[in-house]
């Protein structure tokens, strides 16, 4: 019962528990994954970044604090995390440096080719239709734009009993193939090993010209 509750919170943090516990726990648990993702994105002053499933907003805050790009956006399924993000980034929102929106990865609230970089950390397991989601990600990226997906290895995540409640686990080769099928090229893989979460990957791909 408790593991099912936690799994649902990880998929979509909500309520008082989501704001006070899940968001803070994710911030700590995903520290190394966020660091690797930012390293692989290699942001520059002209980039426009979007993070899908930003949770507490930790990665976006690092980007904004370092003034690593021209503009950053965050899209979340959780209305509570959107409210939290709007409070956390109030000054940056008012300054036009960041935008926070409620939305679904299969129907992103942006026009074609609005961004140069896109990332998502520890959300892949919850996507209803991964192929459609990746096509949508490609749509909002400019030619030459990069996607970065960070996720736990299938073997290590499978060792946690809670994964049976709504998680879809992936082999690295499956994610590489899905990115290729969605039209991304120059697929590259970086990995890390967290003492608590175990092995994780950050897979990047680039939008090629048609």
C-alpha positions as CSV (number, residue, x, y, z in Angstrom):
1,X,0.0,0.0,0.0
2,X,2.7,2.5,1.0
3,X,4.9,1.5,-1.9
4,X,2.0,2.2,-4.3
5,X,1.5,5.6,-2.7
6,X,5.2,6.5,-3.1
7,X,5.2,5.3,-6.7
8,X,2.3,7.5,-7.5
9,X,4.0,10.4,-5.8
10,X,7.1,9.9,-7.8
11,X,5.1,9.9,-11.0
12,X,3.1,13.0,-10.1
13,X,4.0,14.7,-6.7
14,X,0.8,16.1,-5.2
15,X,-0.7,17.5,-2.0
16,X,1.1,18.4,1.2
17,X,3.1,15.2,1.1
18,X,4.2,16.0,-2.5
19,X,5.3,19.5,-1.6
20,X,7.0,18.8,1.7
21,X,8.5,15.4,1.1
22,X,8.5,14.1,-2.5
23,X,9.8,17.3,-4.0
24,X,12.6,17.6,-1.5
25,X,13.5,13.9,-1.7
26,X,13.7,14.0,-5.5
27,X,15.9,17.1,-5.2
28,X,18.4,15.1,-3.1
29,X,18.0,11.7,-4.9
30,X,18.5,13.2,-8.4
31,X,21.5,15.4,-7.6
32,X,24.0,13.3,-9.5
33,X,21.6,12.6,-12.4
34,X,20.9,16.3,-12.7
35,X,24.6,17.1,-12.7
36,X,25.3,14.6,-15.5
37,X,22.4,15.9,-17.5
38,X,23.6,19.5,-17.3
39,X,27.1,18.4,-18.2
40,X,25.8,16.6,-21.3
41,X,23.6,19.5,-22.4
42,X,26.6,21.9,-22.4
43,X,24.4,24.9,-22.4
44,X,25.5,28.2,-23.9
45,X,24.3,31.8,-23.7
46,X,22.1,31.4,-26.8
47,X,20.3,28.2,-25.8
48,X,16.7,27.9,-25.0
49,X,16.1,25.0,-22.7
50,X,13.0,23.1,-21.7
51,X,12.8,20.6,-18.9
52,X,10.0,18.0,-19.0
53,X,8.9,17.0,-15.5
54,X,10.9,19.5,-13.5
55,X,9.7,18.4,-10.1
56,X,10.9,20.8,-7.4
57,X,12.8,22.9,-10.0
58,X,16.3,22.0,-8.8
59,X,17.9,21.6,-12.2
60,X,16.2,24.8,-13.6
61,X,17.4,26.7,-10.6
62,X,21.0,25.7,-11.3
63,X,20.6,26.8,-14.9
64,X,19.2,30.1,-13.8
65,X,21.7,30.8,-11.1
66,X,24.5,30.2,-13.5
67,X,22.8,32.2,-16.3
68,X,23.7,29.2,-18.5
69,X,21.2,30.0,-21.3
70,X,19.0,32.7,-22.8
71,X,15.7,31.2,-21.6
72,X,14.5,28.2,-19.7
73,X,11.0,26.6,-19.5
74,X,9.6,23.8,-17.4
75,X,6.6,21.6,-18.1
76,X,4.9,19.5,-15.4
77,X,1.9,17.1,-15.1
78,X,1.6,18.0,-11.4
79,X,-0.4,21.2,-10.7
80,X,1.2,21.3,-7.2
81,X,4.7,21.3,-8.7
82,X,3.7,24.0,-11.1
83,X,2.6,26.2,-8.2
84,X,5.8,25.4,-6.4
85,X,7.8,26.3,-9.4
86,X,6.0,29.6,-9.9
87,X,6.8,30.6,-6.4
88,X,10.4,29.4,-6.6
89,X,11.1,31.3,-9.8
90,X,8.8,34.3,-9.4
91,X,11.6,36.8,-10.0
92,X,12.9,35.0,-13.1
93,X,9.4,34.6,-14.5
94,X,8.7,38.4,-14.0
95,X,12.0,39.1,-15.7
96,X,11.1,36.9,-18.7
97,X,14.0,34.5,-18.1
98,X,11.8,31.4,-17.3
99,X,8.4,30.1,-17.9
100,X,6.5,27.4,-16.0
101,X,3.6,25.5,-17.5
102,X,1.2,22.7,-16.8
103,X,1.4,20.2,-19.6
104,X,1.8,16.6,-20.9
105,X,4.8,15.4,-22.8
106,X,2.6,14.0,-25.5
107,X,1.0,17.4,-26.2
108,X,3.6,20.1,-25.2
109,X,2.3,23.7,-25.0
110,X,4.8,25.1,-27.4
111,X,5.2,25.8,-31.1
112,X,7.5,24.0,-33.5
113,X,11.3,24.5,-33.1
114,X,11.0,26.8,-30.0
115,X,14.0,25.3,-28.2
116,X,17.6,24.3,-28.7
117,X,17.9,21.9,-25.8
118,X,15.4,19.6,-24.0
119,X,16.0,17.4,-20.9
120,X,14.0,15.1,-18.7
121,X,15.3,13.3,-15.6
122,X,13.7,10.2,-14.1
123,X,10.4,10.6,-15.9
124,X,10.7,8.1,-18.8
125,X,9.2,5.3,-16.8
126,X,5.9,7.1,-16.5
127,X,5.3,8.1,-20.2
128,X,2.1,6.5,-21.5
129,X,3.3,6.5,-25.2
130,X,7.1,6.9,-25.4
131,X,7.2,6.9,-29.2
132,X,4.6,9.7,-29.4
133,X,6.3,11.6,-26.6
134,X,9.7,11.6,-28.4
135,X,8.2,12.7,-31.6
136,X,6.6,15.6,-29.7
137,X,10.0,16.4,-28.1
138,X,11.6,16.5,-31.6
139,X,8.8,18.8,-32.8
140,X,9.6,21.6,-30.4
141,X,13.4,21.4,-31.0
142,X,15.2,23.3,-33.7
143,X,17.4,21.5,-36.3
144,X,20.6,20.7,-34.5
145,X,18.9,20.8,-31.1
146,X,19.6,18.2,-28.4
147,X,17.6,16.0,-26.2
148,X,19.0,14.5,-23.0
149,X,17.1,11.7,-21.2
150,X,18.4,10.5,-17.8
151,X,17.1,7.3,-16.2
152,X,18.0,4.4,-13.9
153,X,19.2,1.1,-15.3
154,X,16.5,-1.5,-15.7
155,X,18.4,-4.0,-13.4
156,X,18.9,-1.6,-10.5
157,X,15.4,-0.1,-10.6
158,X,13.9,-3.6,-10.8
159,X,15.5,-4.4,-7.5
160,X,13.2,-1.8,-5.8
161,X,9.8,-3.5,-5.1
162,X,7.9,-0.3,-5.7
163,X,8.6,-0.3,-9.5
164,X,5.7,-2.7,-10.0
165,X,3.3,0.2,-9.3
166,X,3.2,2.1,-12.6
167,X,6.9,2.0,-13.7
168,X,7.9,0.9,-17.1
169,X,11.6,-0.1,-17.1
170,X,13.9,0.2,-20.1
171,X,17.1,-1.4,-21.3
172,X,19.6,1.2,-22.6
173,X,19.3,-0.3,-26.1
174,X,15.6,0.3,-26.1
175,X,15.9,4.0,-25.3
176,X,18.6,4.4,-28.0
177,X,16.3,2.7,-30.5
178,X,13.3,4.8,-29.6
179,X,15.3,8.0,-30.1
180,X,16.5,6.8,-33.5
181,X,13.0,5.9,-34.5
182,X,11.8,9.3,-33.4
183,X,14.2,11.0,-35.8
184,X,17.2,11.8,-33.5
185,X,20.7,11.1,-34.7
186,X,24.2,11.2,-33.1
187,X,23.0,9.1,-30.2
188,X,25.5,9.2,-27.3
189,X,25.5,7.6,-23.9
190,X,27.1,8.7,-20.6
191,X,26.6,6.9,-17.3
192,X,27.0,7.4,-13.6
193,X,26.7,5.4,-10.4
194,X,24.9,6.8,-7.4
195,X,25.4,5.0,-4.0
196,X,21.7,4.9,-3.4
197,X,20.1,4.7,-6.9
198,X,22.8,2.6,-8.6
199,X,23.7,2.8,-12.3
200,X,22.0,5.4,-14.4
201,X,22.4,6.7,-18.0
202,X,22.1,10.0,-19.8
203,X,21.3,9.4,-23.4
204,X,21.5,12.3,-25.8
205,X,20.4,12.7,-29.4
206,X,20.4,15.5,-32.0
207,X,17.7,16.7,-34.4
208,X,19.0,16.2,-37.9
209,X,17.9,18.2,-41.0
210,X,15.1,16.8,-43.0
